[in-house]
Amino acid sequence: MNKILNKSNIISLIFSVLFAIGLYTLINDFNLVMEHIFSVNYSVFIIASLIYFTSVILRYLRWKIIYLELLNNYKFNMLNETIIGYMANNILPFRIGELFRARRINLREKTNYVSILSTILTERITDVLALLIFILISLIFVDKKFLEVYEFDYVSSFLYLFILFCLFMIGIFFLKRFSIYKIMIENIFMFIKTLFSFFLVKRNSKLYFYIFILSISIWLIESGVYFFVAYNLIDNINLFNLFFIILMVCAITNLSGIIPSLPGNIGNFEFFGTLTLVAFGINSVISGSIIIVVHLVLWIPITFLGIIIIILEKFYLSKKDL
């Protein structure tokens, strides 16, 4: 297990360093970036942080709906665990904060670990769907010349995925002929079935609607953090266009978390966010400044709050044992 974690840490470090180098080549003048960051009024950080915490509260409400649907009840402080989960993602590599959150609840509630993990996976799936919708909507406003640069061969890509799928199915067919592999495959499918249990059972259509609306609202509010920071750093830009640019940036920076990275998606977040803004014609120095300020807002307050909650929790337990 330790070897696997060490390897994942090395992979995360490599990706983050590569993207940090990419960011450097995009910006070149980091002194100017630092000047822009330090010129931002502290009130911008405070207001942006409050906007972000509004989205955290909605995340808690969404998780509560999903958790009650799958596991019926809970006794722990779900808002605290939501904050601790995001704190853990910010200080642990490879986004294993989700596993940390599930493990904490598993130890307290004595509930099946994979079932708890399935509630968090359900959140992440709805997040990805919401972010993909943001990208599709924002593409309407992308300069067509920009799109023409990146030609995508859909036919070749489809054939490639189809061949991979066929090879996968052939592999399963042959493995099933051996009893030991048959048991292993059955266990894997049972694990996957538990993880995706929310989507494998027909549920009330209102439930899907509420979760979808919450997911869209969460990311609209988090986009508000980007928008508010950008509004204070960019001069002379159409706010209507800026809104859709920010939707794209928010989606891409958060989806970049799929790629291995250092804690808090450091490197990946800055590179992809800056690259997207630059692609829309915004100065690279301003773009880098916006993304770094946004990342600070998304990282510092919730990380410190999560640490404070854990410290208070340990203090309460130690006091209770006396």
DAGI-V19633 format. One record per backbone hydrogen bond with DSSP energy under -1.0 kcal/mol. CO is the residue of the C=O (numbers start at 1). NH is the residue of the N-H. Records with the same first field share a line. If there is no record, write none. Layout:
CO->NH ; NH
This chain:
1->5
2->6
3->7
4->8
5->9
6->10
7->11
8->12
9->13
10->14
11->15
12->16
13->17
14->18
15->19
16->20
17->21
18->22
19->23
20->24
21->25
22->26
23->27
24->28
27->29
29->33
30->34
31->35
32->36
33->37
34->38
35->39
37->40
41->44
42->46
43->47
44->48
45->49
46->50
47->51
48->52
49->53
50->54
51->55
52->56
53->57
54->58
55->59
56->60
57->61
58->62
59->63
60->64
61->65
62->66
63->67
64->68
65->69
66->70
67->71
68->72
71->73
76->78
77->81
78->82
79->83
80->84
81->85
82->86
83->87
84->88
85->89
86->90
88->92
89->264
93->96
96->100
97->101
98->102
99->103
100->104
101->105
102->106
103->107
104->108
105->109
106->110
112->116
113->117
114->118
115->119
116->120
117->121
118->122
119->123
120->124
121->125
122->126
123->127
124->128
125->129
126->130
127->131
128->132
129->133
130->134
131->135
132->136
133->137
134->138
135->139
137->140
138->141
139->142
143->147
144->148
152->154
153->157
154->158
155->159
156->160
157->161
158->162
159->163
160->164
161->165
162->166
163->167
164->168
165->169
166->170
167->171
168->172
169->173
170->174
171->175
172->176
175->178
178->182
179->183
180->184
181->185
182->186
183->187
184->188
185->189
186->190
187->191
188->192
189->193
190->194
191->195
192->196
194->197
196->199
204->208
205->209
206->210
207->211
208->212
209->213
210->214
211->215
212->216
213->217
214->218
215->219
216->220
217->221
218->222
219->223
220->224
222->226
223->227
224->228
225->229
226->230
227->231
228->232
230->233 ; 234
238->242
239->243
240->244
241->245
242->246
243->247
244->248
245->249
246->250
247->251
248->252
249->253
250->254
251->255
252->256
254->257
255->258
256->259
261->94
262->265
265->269
267->271
268->272
269->273
270->274
271->275
272->276
273->277
274->278
275->279
276->280
277->282
278->281
283->287
284->288
285->289
286->290
287->291
288->292
289->293
290->294
291->295
292->296
293->297
294->298
295->299
296->300
299->303
300->304
301->305
302->306
303->307
304->308
305->309
306->310
307->311
308->312
309->313
310->314
311->315
312->316
313->317
314->318
315->319
316->320
317->321
